[in-house]
Amino acid sequence: MIINFLFVSQNFFFVSSNGKHNITFERIEFIINIIIMKKHVLFLILFLISGLSAAQRYHSLSPQEAEKRLLPQFGTMINSPIKDITLEEVKKERKIQAEMSWPELKNKDSVDVIKSKIPGLNPKDPEIPVTIYKPRNAKNLPMFLWFHGGGFVYGTPKWDHQRCADYALRGNAVVINVDYRFAPEYPFPAALHDAYASLLWASKNAGNLGGNPKLIAVGGESAGAGISGSLAQYTRDHKGPEISLQVLEIPPGDFNMDYPSVVEFKRTPGLKSDDFPVLKDFYIGKNGNSKEKYVLPGNIEDVSNLPPTVIFVAGADPLRDSGLAYADRLIKAGIFIELHVFAGYAHGMPLPESTDITIRMMKQFLK
């Protein structure tokens, strides 16, 4: 229907096929507002569509595209075979790791290494193997609990044997390398409980170890970083021993699958985001909730009153953006944080100077 508007004095008239009708200024103002509102709605729709279009730029990278994200010296790794995580493969890897020998320490003459077992958190929990590193004649030194990586399903303290010795000697600290329980046989919160039990034990036995119970740091790599981050929250909420520093190296912030890094590194050699749903189901168990607090550090709502933090992320890592998101939340909560992004590195690659940075942070906050 065609509508013609005519202006007469203080009234508007429109003529339609049904005849002439008048409309007041108030009514025409209402119509104009509707038109303007519709324009705003149209603009909003266009804005959202453009935003969705921008989001769709992220796609699963081909090996050739992924190679461009790596430093040139790492380009050959993109030709490695892609392996999917299964429980059978996990058990094979565990066997290989169990048969590994402990590396010989470069500084073995300067550090005491003690292998021991400590009580679990609950009466029915098994004992927890720990390896303790300390400078000779250690007395009243800071303490540093370390948790290795391995996707919560495997891994070994042997991987970090030299690292922990370096932390002990160069950081002048008592370091405890914790061999926590693995999923799926021991799903969440088993690993977290082992971590908290280790913290309680270290605090209680600090004097016998040459440590200071008032100067404790926690840290880890990959899954171990996830455990460390959750341990700091769990300890805060349960009023446990004060933690003076946390070191989170390539941490899994949460299980969100929408991050650009998750989308892009979906099917690449090494850790890939296709592994995340499998590892998540292993870690939380059949009836678990992946968004429950303490499962991963990013799950908790309240990130206030956490210890000073250093976070390392790798640029070509599917975990990159969840780590960055957690770092951003800590920054906005006013937590003292150092964030280091290593462009061109994939998950699990030794990050240059990360040990030096950690030792600097130890000397800064454990005194």
N, C-alpha and C positions, 0 to 999 in steps of 0.2 A: 504494500500500500504506500503511495506517495503522499507525504505530508508537507504542506507549504505553510511557512510561518509569516504572519503579517503583524507589523507593529502599529498599534493604535493607542495613543495616550499612554496610560499606565497599565494597560493590559496587552497581552499577546494573544493573537488569534491564530489558530491553525485550521486549515480547510482540508477535510478528508472526503472520502467518497460518501461518508455519512452526514456531511453537512459541516457548518461552521460551529466551532467551539472556542470558548475563551479560556485563557489560563493566566493566572496572576503571576507577578514577579516572584513570589515565594515558590510557586510551583515550577517556574522555569529555572529558578536557582537550584532547586532540587534536581531537575533533569540534568542541568549542566554539571552538578557535582557527581551525578551518576556517571556521566560521560568521562569526567576527569578520573574518577575512581577506576573505571574500566581501562583507561589508558595506563594507570599505575599497575593494575593487575596484569595487563598485557606486557608491560615492561618487566614486571617480576617474573612472568612466565618465560620471557625471552632470556632474562638473566639466568634463571635456573637451567634452561636448556643449554645455554652457553657454558655454564659450570659443569653440567653433565658431559658435554662434549669435551671439555678440557680434561675431566677425569678419565675419559675413555682413551686418552693418549697413552695411558699406561697399559702395557701388554706384556705377556710372557716373552722374555727375550730368547732369541735363537742363540746357539753357541757363538755365532759370529758377532752378534750384538753384545752378548755378555763379555766376550773377549775385550771389547773396546772399553769396558768399565774397569779393567784390570791394568796395573802397571805393566809395561812391556815384558819385564822379566818373569811375569807370572802367566803370560799368555798361553804357554803350553799346557797348563793345567786344565784348560777348557776341553782338551781332548781326552781327559780321563773318562772312564766308563761311568755311567749313571747307575747307581744302585738304589733300589727301593728298600726301605727299612721294614723288616719283618721280624717276628720273634725268633725265627730260626737264625737269621743273620745276626741278631743281637747276641744270641748264645754263642755263635761262632766267634764273634769279636771278643766276647768276654773270655773265652778260652785262650785266644791269642794273647790277650792282655795279662791273663793270669800266668802264662808261661814266659812272659817278658822278664828279663833280669833287671834289677835296679841299676840305673846308670851310675857310673863311677863319678863322684863329685870332683870338680876341679879344685875345690877348696876344702877337701876332706880333712886336711890336717889342722884346720882352724875352727871346725864346727863339730859339736857333739850331736850325734843322731841317735835317737832312742825310739824304738818301735814298742808300742804298748797297746793295751785294750782298756777301754773305760766303760762304765755302766751306761746302759741306755736310759732314756727319759722315764719310761714306765717299767714296772716290775717285770712284765713279760717281754720287754724289748731285748733283743740280743745285744751283746757287747759291741762296741764300736772300735774298730782298729784305727789307731792314730800314729802318725810319725812326727816326732818332736825334734826340732832343730834349734840349737842355741849356741851362741858363742861360748868359748871356754870360760869357766868361772863366771857364768852369768849370774847377775844379782839385781833384783828389782828392775828388770827391763820391761819395756812394753811387750804386749802379747798380740799375736796376729793369727787368727784362725783362717785357714785357706780351704776352699772347696773346689775340686777339679771339675772339668766339664764332662760331657758325654751324653747329653740329651735326656738325663735322668734315668737312663736304662743301662748304661755301661760307663767305662772310664776307669782310670787308675791313678792313685797318688804318684805312681812312678813317672807319669808324664811331667809332673811339676817338681820333681825331686831337686833338680839344680836350682830352679826358680826359688823354692822355699829356703834352700841353703843361702842363696844370695840375699833374700829378704832378711834372714837372720843375721848375717855378717854385716852387710852394708847398711841395713836398717837398724842394727844393734837391738835385736828383738828376739823373743822366744816365739817361734813359728810352729803352729800345730796344723799338720796336713791331715784332713779328716776323710776317712773312707766310709761315706754314708751308704745307706741301703738303696737298692735300685728297684724301680718299677719294671715290669708290672707285678712282680711277686710281692713287692712292698709299695703299694701306691701311696699317693699323698694322704696324710701328712708325714709318712715315715721319715723321709729325708729331712724335712724341716725339724721333726722331733729329734733326730740325731744331731742336727746342727745346734739346736738349743741345749741338748744334753751336753754337748762338747763345750759350749760357752759356759754353762753352769759349772762344769768340772774344772775348766781352766781357771775361772774366777776363784773357786774354792781351793784349788791346789796351786795357786800362783806362787806362793812362797817356796814350796818344794821344787818348783820348776825354775826358780830364779826370775820369776815374772812379777809384774805389778798389776794387781787386780783392778786398779783404777784407770789403767791405760790399755784398752783392748780395741783392736781393729778386727773387722771381718772382711773377707773378700773371696772372689772366685772368678772363674772364666766360664762363659756360656751358661750351661745349666747350673754350674756352681755359683755364677753371678746371680742367677735367679734365686737360688737358695739363700745367698748372702743378703740380697735385698729384702726378701721376705723375713729373714731372721731379724734384721734390724727393726722391722715393723712389729713382729711378734714379740720381741724383747721389750720394746717400748710399751706395748699394750699389756704385757704381763708383768711389768715393773721388774724386769730382770736386770742383770749387771749392765752398767752404762757402757755403750759402745761409742768410742771416740772418733772412729773413721770407718767408712765402708768403701771398698774398691770393687767396682762392677765392670768387668771386662767382657765386651760383646754380650751384654745381658739380653735375655728374652723378657721384654716388658709385659707382654700379655699375648693371648692367643688370637687377637683380632686378625682376620685374613684380608682386610681391606687396604692395608698400607701399600703404598706404591712399591716398596722394596719386596713385599710379599708377592704382589702381582708379577713383578718383573722377574724375580729369581725363583720362579715356580718349578722350572725343570732344567736345572743346571748341575754340573758336577759338584761334589761336596755336599754341604748342607743345602737343601732346597726346600721351598715352602710346601711342596707336595708331601714332605715328611711330617709337617706339623700336625695334621689331624691324627696320624698314627701315634706320634709321640704323646700328643695330648691324651688320647684314650688310654695309652699305657700308664701315663703318669697319674691321672685322676681316678682311674678304675672305671668299671662298667657303670656304676651309679654315681659317679662324681660330677661335680659342677665346675666347669672350667673357669667360671667367673667368681668362684668363692674367694674370699680374701685370704691372702698368704699363698695361694697357688702360684701366682707370679706377682712381682712387685707392683705392676700397674693396676692390679685388681682393686686395691684398697682405695677408699675415698679420701681418707685423711692422711696426707703426707707431711704434716707438720711435725716439728720436734724430732726429726730424724738427724742422724749424725752427718758431719761434713762428708762429702761424697766426691769420688772421682769416677767418671764413666768414660769408657773407651768404646767406640763403635767402628766397625769396618764399613767402608763405602760400598763394597760389592757383596753385602751380606743381607740375606732376607730378614734378619733380625734388626737391621739398621734402624728402621723407622719406629719400631716399638721401643727401642732403647732411647732414641731421640725424644719420643713422646714422654717417656718417664722422666728424662732429664729436664724437659721443659716444665713439667709439673713441679719438680723439686725447686727449680729456679723461681717459679712464680709463688711458691710457698715460702720463699725466703731462706731456703737451705743453702749453706755454703757448698758450691759445686764447681768442679772443673770438668769440662766436657772436651774430649779429644776425638776428632773424626779423622780416620785414616783412609783417605781416598785411594782407590786402586788396590785395596786389600780385600780378600775374601774371608769368609768365616773360618776361624781357627788358625789363620796364618799368624806367625809371631809378629807382633806390632812393634815397630822400632821405637826404642826409648820408653816403652810402657813400664819396664822395670825401674828405670831411672825416675820416671814421674811418680810411681808408687812410693819409692823410697823417699823422695822429696816430701811427699804428702805425709808419710809416716813420721819423718823428723819434724814436720810442722805441727802435727796434731797429736802426736803421742809423746808429749813432754809435760 
